[in-house]
Amino acid sequence: HVIYLYRDGRDVALSYYDFQKKLQGSQDDFPAFLRRLLKGQLPYGAWQDHVASWLFSDQAVDLLPVCYETLYQDPQAEIERVGHFMGFTRSAEEFQAAIEKSSFDQFQQDYARYKQRNHWRKGFTGGVKGALGKWREVFDAELNDLFWHYAGEVAGRLGYSRV
């Protein structure tokens, strides 16, 4: 079984940029970083190529695609869907408990407790803010056009829009 969690590539780019800047010491500004990401010049390659290689290939894999935005908006239904895919038999209450233990608020508490013992001590907090659509606060029309030039076909097939 493979569970493939995908997310709007623009939010992925922001989170990855935060990671690279704080942990790897990247000197790129965000526009340069985004260009490198979309051209496949960073570890793991281009977002659109990675996503397409899993979701739009002819691989004979038992694959469950999970959209991050859907998981964020309706975690109960998505976690139950993942659980059933994996063959778990759990009650709605048990799924809810799992959701609560993996919430962003819980993550922040865990971060505060463990930050001195790992890479988080360098300032990485595990993402930009754990919410949807952060890209709208950072991307101007030019950056959005750049994203759609390279990744628009894949993003569109996944149901993402330019706005």
C-alpha positions in Angstrom: 0.0 0.0 0.0 1.1 3.5 -0.8 -0.5 6.7 0.6 0.5 9.7 -1.4 -0.2 13.0 0.3 -0.1 15.9 -2.2 -0.5 19.6 -1.6 -0.8 22.8 -3.6 2.7 23.2 -5.1 2.8 26.9 -4.1 2.3 26.1 -0.4 4.9 23.2 -0.8 7.3 25.7 -2.3 6.9 28.1 0.7 7.3 25.4 3.3 10.3 23.9 1.5 11.9 27.3 1.2 11.5 27.9 4.9 13.1 24.5 5.5 16.0 25.2 3.2 16.6 28.7 4.5 16.6 27.7 8.2 18.2 24.3 8.1 20.3 24.3 5.0 21.3 27.9 5.0 20.0 28.6 1.5 21.0 32.1 0.3 18.3 32.2 -2.4 15.6 34.7 -2.2 12.1 33.2 -2.7 11.8 33.9 -6.4 15.1 32.3 -7.2 14.3 29.3 -5.0 10.9 28.9 -6.7 12.6 28.9 -10.2 15.1 26.3 -9.0 12.3 24.1 -7.5 10.1 24.2 -10.6 13.1 23.5 -12.9 14.0 20.4 -10.8 17.3 21.8 -9.6 16.7 21.0 -5.9 16.7 17.7 -4.0 13.6 15.6 -4.9 13.2 17.3 -8.3 10.4 19.5 -9.5 7.1 19.4 -7.5 5.1 18.8 -10.7 7.3 15.9 -11.8 7.2 14.2 -8.4 3.5 14.5 -8.1 2.9 13.3 -11.7 5.2 10.4 -11.4 3.0 9.0 -8.6 -0.5 10.1 -9.5 -0.5 10.1 -13.3 1.7 7.1 -14.2 0.9 3.6 -15.1 2.6 2.1 -12.1 1.0 -1.1 -10.7 0.8 0.2 -7.2 -2.0 0.0 -4.6 -2.1 3.8 -4.3 -4.4 6.1 -2.3 -4.0 9.8 -3.2 -4.8 12.1 -0.3 -5.2 15.8 -0.9 -3.7 17.9 2.0 -6.4 20.6 1.6 -9.1 18.0 1.9 -7.4 16.4 4.9 -7.1 19.8 6.5 -10.8 20.7 5.9 -12.3 17.3 6.8 -9.8 15.3 8.8 -12.3 12.8 10.1 -13.5 11.6 6.7 -10.0 11.5 5.3 -8.4 9.7 8.2 -11.2 7.2 8.1 -10.6 6.8 4.4 -6.9 6.2 5.0 -7.7 3.8 7.8 -10.0 1.7 5.7 -7.5 1.7 2.8 -4.9 0.3 5.3 -7.4 -2.3 6.6 -7.8 -0.6 10.1 -11.0 -1.3 11.9 -11.4 1.6 14.4 -14.3 3.6 15.9 -15.0 7.2 14.9 -13.8 8.1 18.4 -10.4 6.4 17.9 -10.0 8.2 14.6 -10.9 11.5 16.3 -8.3 10.8 19.0 -5.6 10.3 16.3 -6.6 13.6 14.7 -6.3 15.4 17.9 -2.9 13.9 18.6 -1.6 15.0 15.2 -3.1 18.5 15.1 -1.0 21.6 14.4 -1.6 22.8 18.0 -0.3 19.5 19.3 2.7 19.7 17.0 3.5 23.2 18.4 3.4 21.7 21.9 5.7 18.9 20.9 8.0 21.3 19.2 8.4 23.3 22.4 9.1 20.2 24.3 11.6 18.6 21.9 13.3 21.5 20.1 16.5 21.3 22.0 17.2 17.7 21.0 17.0 17.9 17.2 17.1 20.1 14.0 14.3 22.3 15.3 16.7 24.1 17.5 18.0 25.8 14.4 14.7 27.6 14.0 12.7 25.3 11.8 9.2 24.8 13.1 8.0 22.2 10.7 6.3 24.4 8.1 5.2 28.0 7.5 2.0 28.0 9.6 0.2 24.7 9.1 -2.7 26.4 7.2 -3.9 26.5 3.6 -3.2 29.1 1.0 -0.2 30.8 2.6 1.0 31.2 -1.0 -1.6 33.9 -1.5 0.3 36.2 1.0 3.6 35.8 -0.8 3.0 35.1 -4.5 2.6 38.1 -6.7 1.2 37.8 -10.3 4.6 37.1 -11.7 5.4 34.3 -9.3 2.0 32.7 -9.9 2.6 32.9 -13.6 5.9 31.3 -13.2 4.4 28.5 -11.1 1.6 27.9 -13.7 4.1 28.0 -16.6 6.0 25.0 -15.1 3.4 23.2 -13.0 0.0 24.4 -14.3 -0.8 21.3 -16.1 -0.3 19.1 -13.0 -1.9 21.6 -10.6 -4.9 21.9 -12.9 -5.4 18.2 -13.1 -5.4 18.1 -9.3 -8.1 20.7 -9.2 -6.0 23.7 -8.1 -6.8 27.1 -9.6 -4.6 30.1 -10.5 -6.3 32.2 -7.9 
